Each structure stands twice: as structure tokens, then as C-alpha cells.
Amino acid sequence: MAKRKARERDYESGGVGFVGSILLGAGFGVLFDEVIAGILLGIGAGFLVMAHFTRTQD
């Protein structure tokens, strides 16, 4: 039962990290006048962050 709760929490933090990375990328994009490129970089970083938080501990 404890493992199930831990996995649910990992998925939540992975999703929050993913959205946060996209927003951070958009913020850097606005800063450098390249919003689309910033969002795309944020999506790429978001997948890395999400993969880090949701990896299995088997």
C-alpha cells in the first residue's frame, strides 16, 4: 500500500515539474524574444524532469 501512495506522489511531482519546466522555458523565451523556442526547450526539459521523478524503483 505504501508503494502505491509513493508512486502516485511521484506522478504528481513529475507533472508539476513538467509544467514548471514549460513555464520556465516560456519565461526565458519572453526574455530573449523567442517564445516558441523557449516553450520547446521547456517541453524537452520537462520530459527529462518528468522521467526523473517517475522512474521505477524496482
C-alpha positions as CSV (number, residue, x, y, z in Angstrom):
1,M,0.0,0.0,0.0
2,A,2.8,2.4,0.8
3,K,4.4,1.8,-2.6
4,R,1.1,2.8,-4.3
5,K,0.9,6.1,-2.5
6,A,4.6,6.8,-3.3
7,R,4.0,6.2,-7.0
8,E,1.0,8.5,-7.1
9,R,3.0,11.2,-5.4
10,D,5.9,10.7,-7.9
11,Y,3.5,11.1,-10.8
12,E,2.2,14.3,-9.3
13,S,5.6,15.8,-8.7
14,G,6.6,14.7,-12.2
15,G,3.6,16.6,-13.7
16,V,4.3,19.7,-11.6
17,G,8.0,19.6,-12.7
18,F,6.9,19.2,-16.4
19,V,4.5,22.2,-16.3
20,G,7.1,24.2,-14.3
21,S,9.7,23.5,-17.0
22,I,7.4,24.6,-19.7
23,L,6.6,27.9,-17.9
24,L,10.3,28.4,-17.2
25,G,11.1,27.9,-20.8
26,A,8.4,30.3,-21.8
27,G,9.7,32.9,-19.4
28,F,13.2,32.6,-20.9
29,G,11.7,32.8,-24.3
30,V,9.9,36.1,-23.4
31,L,13.2,37.4,-22.0
32,F,15.1,36.7,-25.3
33,D,12.1,37.4,-27.7
34,E,11.9,33.7,-28.8
35,V,8.8,32.4,-27.0
36,I,8.2,29.4,-29.3
37,A,11.9,28.2,-28.9
38,G,11.7,28.7,-25.1
39,I,8.5,26.7,-24.9
40,L,10.0,23.9,-27.0
41,L,13.1,23.9,-24.8
42,G,10.9,23.8,-21.7
43,I,9.0,20.8,-23.1
44,G,12.3,19.0,-23.7
45,A,13.5,19.8,-20.2
46,G,10.0,18.9,-18.8
47,F,10.3,15.4,-20.2
48,L,13.7,14.9,-18.6
49,V,12.3,16.2,-15.2
50,M,9.2,14.0,-15.5
51,A,11.3,11.0,-16.3
52,H,13.5,11.6,-13.3
53,F,10.5,11.8,-10.9
54,T,8.5,8.9,-12.4
55,R,11.3,6.3,-12.8
56,T,10.5,3.0,-11.2
57,Q,12.4,1.9,-8.1
58,D,12.1,-1.9,-8.7
